[in-house]
Amino acid sequence: MAGKSAAVKPMGGGKKPSERPQKLCPVCGRPFAWRKKWERDWDTVIYCSDRCRAQGRNP
């Protein structure tokens, strides 16, 4: 097993979808869960989708 890292994944990696962290979208009010593609940027993710992000910038 040389080369495998025993690093602990701090957010949602390796958890069931129901156990992953969630946030509320300020535009639509819907909850959205942690996604692998947001792993590095989870602290800065605000909106659930591109559509909500566009609406959030133009009130």
Contact map, one row per residue, 1 for C-alpha under 8 A:
11110000000000000000000000000000000000000000000000000000000
11110000000000000000000000000000000000000000000000000000000
11111000000000000000000000000000000000000000000000000000000
11111100000000000000000000000000000000000000000000000000000
00111110000000000000000000000000000000000000000000000000000
00011111000000000000000000000000000000000000000000000000000
00001111100000000000000000000000000000000000000000000000000
00000111110000000000000000000000000000000000000000000000000
00000011111111000000000000000000000000000000000000000000000
00000001111110000000000000000000000000000000000000000000000
00000000111110000001100000000000010000100000000000000000000
00000000111111101011100000000000011100000000000000000000000
00000000111111100000000000000000000100000000000000000000000
00000000100111110000000000000000000000000000000000000000000
00000000000111111111000000000000000000000000000000000000000
00000000000001111111000000000000000000000000000000000000000
00000000000100111111000000000000100000000000000000000000000
00000000000000111111000000000000000000000000000000000000000
00000000000100111111100000000000000000000000000000000000000
00000000001100111111110000000000110000000000000000000000000
00000000001100000011111000000000110000000000000000000000000
00000000000000000001111100000011110000000000000000000000000
00000000000000000000111110000011100000000000010000000000000
00000000000000000000011111001111000000000000001100000000000
00000000000000000000001111111111000000000000011100010000000
00000000000000000000000111111000000000000000011000000001000
00000000000000000000000011111000000000000000001000011011000
00000000000000000000000011111100000000000000000000010000000
00000000000000000000000111111110000000000000000000000000000
00000000000000000000000110011111000000000000000100000000000
00000000000000000000011110001111100000000000000100000000000
00000000000000000000011110000111110000000000000100000000000
00000000000000001001111000000011111000000000000000000000000
00000000001100000001110000000001111101100100000000000000000
00000000000100000000000000000000111111100000000000000000000
00000000000110000000000000000000011111100000000000000000000
00000000000000000000000000000000001111110000000000000000000
00000000000000000000000000000000011111111100100000000000000
00000000001000000000000000000000011111111100000000000000000
00000000000000000000000000000000000011111100000000000000000
00000000000000000000000000000000000001111111100000000000000
00000000000000000000000000000000010001111111100000000000000
00000000000000000000000000000000000000001111100000000000000
00000000000000000000000000000000000000001111110000000000000
00000000000000000000000000000000000001001111111000000000000
00000000000000000000001011000000000000000001111100000000000
00000000000000000000000111100000000000000000111111011000000
00000000000000000000000110000111000000000000011111011000000
00000000000000000000000000000000000000000000001111111000000
00000000000000000000000000000000000000000000001111111100000
00000000000000000000000000000000000000000000000011111110000
00000000000000000000000010110000000000000000001111111111000
00000000000000000000000000100000000000000000001111111111100
00000000000000000000000000000000000000000000000001111111110
00000000000000000000000000100000000000000000000000111111111
00000000000000000000000001100000000000000000000000011111111
00000000000000000000000000000000000000000000000000001111111
00000000000000000000000000000000000000000000000000000111111
00000000000000000000000000000000000000000000000000000011111
